Amino acid sequence: MEQTNLIDVAYIARLAKLELTEAETDKFSEDLNQVLAYVAQLEQWDTTNVEPMYHPLPVFDALREDIPGSSLSNEAALANAPAQEDGQFRVPKVVESAH
């Protein structure tokens, strides 16, 4: 298989802060280059008169009218909360500093 577009998997992994072994880097490089080769094969087809579509089958949305209904009171919503503060759910910090 001809590899015209090589993807620098190690570089992408560093950007994503992923630690890959050399074997994983080689495997992902091979896999991604196979995807690119397949896409290159698709370029041989003339799609000039083909209308773009977002789904291969006809899709009909079953939409309903947006009617406001009853909602929980703040107290009822927080009744089973494991932690709350000032009328709000209190959750642990999950995102570290961006720096």
Biotite code that builds the C-alpha atoms (Angstrom):
import biotite.structure as struc

atoms = struc.array([
    struc.Atom([0.000, 0.000, 0.000], chain_id="A", res_id=1, res_name="MET", atom_name="CA", element="C"),
    struc.Atom([1.288, 3.431, -0.930], chain_id="A", res_id=2, res_name="GLU", atom_name="CA", element="C"),
    struc.Atom([1.586, 5.850, 1.983], chain_id="A", res_id=3, res_name="GLN", atom_name="CA", element="C"),
    struc.Atom([1.364, 9.356, 0.589], chain_id="A", res_id=4, res_name="THR", atom_name="CA", element="C"),
    struc.Atom([0.145, 11.093, 3.754], chain_id="A", res_id=5, res_name="ASN", atom_name="CA", element="C"),
    struc.Atom([1.968, 10.100, 6.912], chain_id="A", res_id=6, res_name="LEU", atom_name="CA", element="C"),
    struc.Atom([0.462, 11.078, 10.232], chain_id="A", res_id=7, res_name="ILE", atom_name="CA", element="C"),
    struc.Atom([2.815, 11.973, 13.064], chain_id="A", res_id=8, res_name="ASP", atom_name="CA", element="C"),
    struc.Atom([1.063, 9.959, 15.772], chain_id="A", res_id=9, res_name="VAL", atom_name="CA", element="C"),
    struc.Atom([3.746, 10.708, 18.367], chain_id="A", res_id=10, res_name="ALA", atom_name="CA", element="C"),
    struc.Atom([3.211, 14.456, 17.852], chain_id="A", res_id=11, res_name="TYR", atom_name="CA", element="C"),
    struc.Atom([-0.573, 14.121, 18.108], chain_id="A", res_id=12, res_name="ILE", atom_name="CA", element="C"),
    struc.Atom([-0.208, 11.987, 21.245], chain_id="A", res_id=13, res_name="ALA", atom_name="CA", element="C"),
    struc.Atom([1.981, 14.664, 22.854], chain_id="A", res_id=14, res_name="ARG", atom_name="CA", element="C"),
    struc.Atom([-0.619, 17.329, 22.020], chain_id="A", res_id=15, res_name="LEU", atom_name="CA", element="C"),
    struc.Atom([-3.307, 15.155, 23.611], chain_id="A", res_id=16, res_name="ALA", atom_name="CA", element="C"),
    struc.Atom([-1.021, 14.470, 26.595], chain_id="A", res_id=17, res_name="LYS", atom_name="CA", element="C"),
    struc.Atom([-1.116, 10.738, 25.900], chain_id="A", res_id=18, res_name="LEU", atom_name="CA", element="C"),
    struc.Atom([1.785, 8.450, 26.626], chain_id="A", res_id=19, res_name="GLU", atom_name="CA", element="C"),
    struc.Atom([2.113, 5.827, 23.896], chain_id="A", res_id=20, res_name="LEU", atom_name="CA", element="C"),
    struc.Atom([4.647, 3.057, 23.664], chain_id="A", res_id=21, res_name="THR", atom_name="CA", element="C"),
    struc.Atom([6.670, 2.743, 20.478], chain_id="A", res_id=22, res_name="GLU", atom_name="CA", element="C"),
    struc.Atom([4.583, -0.305, 19.521], chain_id="A", res_id=23, res_name="ALA", atom_name="CA", element="C"),
    struc.Atom([1.330, 1.648, 20.035], chain_id="A", res_id=24, res_name="GLU", atom_name="CA", element="C"),
    struc.Atom([2.679, 4.565, 18.002], chain_id="A", res_id=25, res_name="THR", atom_name="CA", element="C"),
    struc.Atom([3.605, 2.234, 15.142], chain_id="A", res_id=26, res_name="ASP", atom_name="CA", element="C"),
    struc.Atom([0.225, 0.467, 15.277], chain_id="A", res_id=27, res_name="LYS", atom_name="CA", element="C"),
    struc.Atom([-1.783, 3.709, 15.289], chain_id="A", res_id=28, res_name="PHE", atom_name="CA", element="C"),
    struc.Atom([0.357, 5.122, 12.479], chain_id="A", res_id=29, res_name="SER", atom_name="CA", element="C"),
    struc.Atom([-0.358, 2.042, 10.384], chain_id="A", res_id=30, res_name="GLU", atom_name="CA", element="C"),
    struc.Atom([-4.088, 2.141, 11.169], chain_id="A", res_id=31, res_name="ASP", atom_name="CA", element="C"),
    struc.Atom([-4.455, 5.843, 10.380], chain_id="A", res_id=32, res_name="LEU", atom_name="CA", element="C"),
    struc.Atom([-2.492, 5.540, 7.155], chain_id="A", res_id=33, res_name="ASN", atom_name="CA", element="C"),
    struc.Atom([-4.795, 2.693, 6.082], chain_id="A", res_id=34, res_name="GLN", atom_name="CA", element="C"),
    struc.Atom([-7.780, 4.997, 6.675], chain_id="A", res_id=35, res_name="VAL", atom_name="CA", element="C"),
    struc.Atom([-6.150, 7.711, 4.559], chain_id="A", res_id=36, res_name="LEU", atom_name="CA", element="C"),
    struc.Atom([-5.435, 5.190, 1.790], chain_id="A", res_id=37, res_name="ALA", atom_name="CA", element="C"),
    struc.Atom([-9.091, 4.127, 1.801], chain_id="A", res_id=38, res_name="TYR", atom_name="CA", element="C"),
    struc.Atom([-10.267, 7.734, 1.616], chain_id="A", res_id=39, res_name="VAL", atom_name="CA", element="C"),
    struc.Atom([-7.887, 8.290, -1.297], chain_id="A", res_id=40, res_name="ALA", atom_name="CA", element="C"),
    struc.Atom([-9.597, 5.389, -3.096], chain_id="A", res_id=41, res_name="GLN", atom_name="CA", element="C"),
    struc.Atom([-12.954, 7.105, -2.648], chain_id="A", res_id=42, res_name="LEU", atom_name="CA", element="C"),
    struc.Atom([-11.657, 10.150, -4.505], chain_id="A", res_id=43, res_name="GLU", atom_name="CA", element="C"),
    struc.Atom([-11.798, 8.179, -7.772], chain_id="A", res_id=44, res_name="GLN", atom_name="CA", element="C"),
    struc.Atom([-15.599, 8.352, -7.860], chain_id="A", res_id=45, res_name="TRP", atom_name="CA", element="C"),
    struc.Atom([-17.314, 11.230, -9.630], chain_id="A", res_id=46, res_name="ASP", atom_name="CA", element="C"),
    struc.Atom([-19.754, 12.767, -7.161], chain_id="A", res_id=47, res_name="THR", atom_name="CA", element="C"),
    struc.Atom([-20.490, 15.900, -9.169], chain_id="A", res_id=48, res_name="THR", atom_name="CA", element="C"),
    struc.Atom([-24.245, 15.266, -9.421], chain_id="A", res_id=49, res_name="ASN", atom_name="CA", element="C"),
    struc.Atom([-24.657, 13.548, -6.065], chain_id="A", res_id=50, res_name="VAL", atom_name="CA", element="C"),
    struc.Atom([-26.591, 15.608, -3.566], chain_id="A", res_id=51, res_name="GLU", atom_name="CA", element="C"),
    struc.Atom([-24.912, 15.737, -0.135], chain_id="A", res_id=52, res_name="PRO", atom_name="CA", element="C"),
    struc.Atom([-26.724, 13.914, 2.642], chain_id="A", res_id=53, res_name="MET", atom_name="CA", element="C"),
    struc.Atom([-26.262, 13.606, 6.359], chain_id="A", res_id=54, res_name="TYR", atom_name="CA", element="C"),
    struc.Atom([-27.706, 10.084, 6.676], chain_id="A", res_id=55, res_name="HIS", atom_name="CA", element="C"),
    struc.Atom([-27.862, 7.164, 4.213], chain_id="A", res_id=56, res_name="PRO", atom_name="CA", element="C"),
    struc.Atom([-31.549, 6.541, 4.911], chain_id="A", res_id=57, res_name="LEU", atom_name="CA", element="C"),
    struc.Atom([-34.463, 8.957, 4.872], chain_id="A", res_id=58, res_name="PRO", atom_name="CA", element="C"),
    struc.Atom([-34.916, 10.380, 8.347], chain_id="A", res_id=59, res_name="VAL", atom_name="CA", element="C"),
    struc.Atom([-38.084, 12.016, 9.560], chain_id="A", res_id=60, res_name="PHE", atom_name="CA", element="C"),
    struc.Atom([-37.983, 13.875, 12.836], chain_id="A", res_id=61, res_name="ASP", atom_name="CA", element="C"),
    struc.Atom([-40.807, 13.083, 15.188], chain_id="A", res_id=62, res_name="ALA", atom_name="CA", element="C"),
    struc.Atom([-40.963, 16.465, 16.844], chain_id="A", res_id=63, res_name="LEU", atom_name="CA", element="C"),
    struc.Atom([-43.546, 17.430, 19.373], chain_id="A", res_id=64, res_name="ARG", atom_name="CA", element="C"),
    struc.Atom([-44.651, 20.854, 20.423], chain_id="A", res_id=65, res_name="GLU", atom_name="CA", element="C"),
    struc.Atom([-42.512, 22.277, 23.209], chain_id="A", res_id=66, res_name="ASP", atom_name="CA", element="C"),
    struc.Atom([-45.037, 22.680, 26.010], chain_id="A", res_id=67, res_name="ILE", atom_name="CA", element="C"),
    struc.Atom([-43.786, 23.715, 29.450], chain_id="A", res_id=68, res_name="PRO", atom_name="CA", element="C"),
    struc.Atom([-44.710, 21.257, 32.168], chain_id="A", res_id=69, res_name="GLY", atom_name="CA", element="C"),
    struc.Atom([-44.368, 21.102, 35.895], chain_id="A", res_id=70, res_name="SER", atom_name="CA", element="C"),
    struc.Atom([-40.867, 20.978, 37.331], chain_id="A", res_id=71, res_name="SER", atom_name="CA", element="C"),
    struc.Atom([-39.325, 20.138, 40.661], chain_id="A", res_id=72, res_name="LEU", atom_name="CA", element="C"),
    struc.Atom([-38.924, 22.737, 43.317], chain_id="A", res_id=73, res_name="SER", atom_name="CA", element="C"),
    struc.Atom([-35.365, 23.578, 44.298], chain_id="A", res_id=74, res_name="ASN", atom_name="CA", element="C"),
    struc.Atom([-35.847, 21.767, 47.605], chain_id="A", res_id=75, res_name="GLU", atom_name="CA", element="C"),
    struc.Atom([-37.187, 18.623, 45.934], chain_id="A", res_id=76, res_name="ALA", atom_name="CA", element="C"),
    struc.Atom([-34.344, 18.582, 43.411], chain_id="A", res_id=77, res_name="ALA", atom_name="CA", element="C"),
    struc.Atom([-31.756, 18.855, 46.185], chain_id="A", res_id=78, res_name="LEU", atom_name="CA", element="C"),
    struc.Atom([-33.493, 16.456, 48.575], chain_id="A", res_id=79, res_name="ALA", atom_name="CA", element="C"),
    struc.Atom([-31.243, 13.472, 47.788], chain_id="A", res_id=80, res_name="ASN", atom_name="CA", element="C"),
    struc.Atom([-28.119, 15.413, 46.864], chain_id="A", res_id=81, res_name="ALA", atom_name="CA", element="C"),
    struc.Atom([-25.060, 14.047, 48.671], chain_id="A", res_id=82, res_name="PRO", atom_name="CA", element="C"),
    struc.Atom([-23.748, 17.610, 49.029], chain_id="A", res_id=83, res_name="ALA", atom_name="CA", element="C"),
    struc.Atom([-25.337, 21.003, 48.526], chain_id="A", res_id=84, res_name="GLN", atom_name="CA", element="C"),
    struc.Atom([-24.440, 24.592, 49.205], chain_id="A", res_id=85, res_name="GLU", atom_name="CA", element="C"),
    struc.Atom([-26.437, 27.815, 48.817], chain_id="A", res_id=86, res_name="ASP", atom_name="CA", element="C"),
    struc.Atom([-29.329, 25.978, 47.144], chain_id="A", res_id=87, res_name="GLY", atom_name="CA", element="C"),
    struc.Atom([-27.096, 24.318, 44.533], chain_id="A", res_id=88, res_name="GLN", atom_name="CA", element="C"),
    struc.Atom([-25.542, 20.907, 43.993], chain_id="A", res_id=89, res_name="PHE", atom_name="CA", element="C"),
    struc.Atom([-21.987, 20.796, 45.298], chain_id="A", res_id=90, res_name="ARG", atom_name="CA", element="C"),
    struc.Atom([-19.709, 18.584, 43.205], chain_id="A", res_id=91, res_name="VAL", atom_name="CA", element="C"),
    struc.Atom([-16.016, 17.786, 43.497], chain_id="A", res_id=92, res_name="PRO", atom_name="CA", element="C"),
    struc.Atom([-13.581, 19.607, 41.251], chain_id="A", res_id=93, res_name="LYS", atom_name="CA", element="C"),
    struc.Atom([-12.838, 17.417, 38.222], chain_id="A", res_id=94, res_name="VAL", atom_name="CA", element="C"),
    struc.Atom([-10.732, 19.706, 36.040], chain_id="A", res_id=95, res_name="VAL", atom_name="CA", element="C"),
    struc.Atom([-7.250, 20.673, 37.064], chain_id="A", res_id=96, res_name="GLU", atom_name="CA", element="C"),
    struc.Atom([-5.685, 24.006, 36.189], chain_id="A", res_id=97, res_name="SER", atom_name="CA", element="C"),
    struc.Atom([-5.173, 24.501, 32.461], chain_id="A", res_id=98, res_name="ALA", atom_name="CA", element="C"),
    struc.Atom([-1.585, 25.594, 33.065], chain_id="A", res_id=99, res_name="HIS", atom_name="CA", element="C"),
])
